[in-house]
Amino acid sequence: MELAHTPHLIIGTPGRLADHMRRGTFSTEWVKTFILDEFDKSLEIGFEEEMDEIIYNLPNAYRKIMTSATQGVDIPDILWVSKNL
């Protein structure tokens, strides 16, 4: 079941967002910006597969913002990949 109205903002954990995307709860067609807060912690606790799935399924997201309070964190390769290349 898709949301009744197209949301302007969706907030969730990588696991929950990936689940909603798999079930088609909302359309990813209109997503232009993707923000991932504390991406390094999400990777540490095992959400790499879900993050990869989310990024891969957001072909129109031309703005990808990742935040981390930890200094010197390497950006994983999955976050550089784009379906549009």
C-alpha positions in Angstrom: 0.0 0.0 0.0 1.4 3.3 -1.0 1.1 6.5 1.1 -1.9 8.5 0.3 0.1 11.6 -0.4 3.6 12.0 -1.7 5.7 12.9 1.3 8.1 15.8 1.3 10.3 14.3 3.9 10.9 10.7 5.0 13.0 9.9 8.1 14.0 6.4 9.2 16.7 4.0 9.9 18.4 2.3 7.0 16.7 -1.0 7.8 13.2 0.6 8.0 13.6 2.7 4.9 14.9 -0.3 2.9 11.9 -2.3 4.1 9.4 0.4 3.0 11.2 0.7 -0.4 10.9 -3.1 -0.9 7.2 -3.0 -0.1 6.6 0.0 -2.3 5.1 2.1 0.5 6.4 5.3 -1.2 7.7 6.1 -4.7 11.4 6.8 -5.0 10.9 8.5 -8.3 10.7 12.0 -6.8 13.5 11.7 -4.2 16.1 14.4 -5.1 18.0 14.5 -1.8 19.2 11.7 0.4 20.6 12.5 3.9 22.2 9.8 6.0 23.0 10.9 9.5 25.8 9.1 11.4 26.5 6.9 8.3 29.6 5.5 10.0 27.6 4.2 12.9 25.1 2.6 10.5 27.9 0.8 8.9 29.4 -0.3 12.2 26.1 -1.9 13.3 25.6 -3.8 10.0 23.4 -1.7 7.7 25.8 -1.7 4.8 23.6 -3.9 2.6 20.5 -1.8 3.4 22.4 1.5 2.7 23.6 0.1 -0.6 20.1 -1.0 -1.5 18.6 2.4 -0.7 21.3 4.4 -2.6 20.9 2.0 -5.6 17.2 2.5 -5.6 17.3 6.3 -5.6 18.4 7.0 -9.2 17.1 10.6 -9.2 18.8 11.6 -5.9 21.4 14.0 -7.2 22.3 15.3 -3.7 23.6 12.8 -1.2 24.6 14.1 2.2 26.3 12.0 4.8 27.1 13.2 8.3 29.2 11.9 11.0 30.3 13.3 14.4 33.5 11.2 14.1 36.5 12.8 12.5 38.6 11.1 9.9 35.9 8.7 8.7 36.4 7.2 5.2 33.4 7.4 2.9 32.7 3.8 1.7 32.6 3.0 -2.0 28.9 2.2 -1.9 28.2 5.9 -1.3 30.1 6.9 -4.4 28.1 4.6 -6.8 25.4 6.0 -9.0 23.1 4.2 -11.3 23.1 7.1 -13.6 26.8 6.9 -14.5 
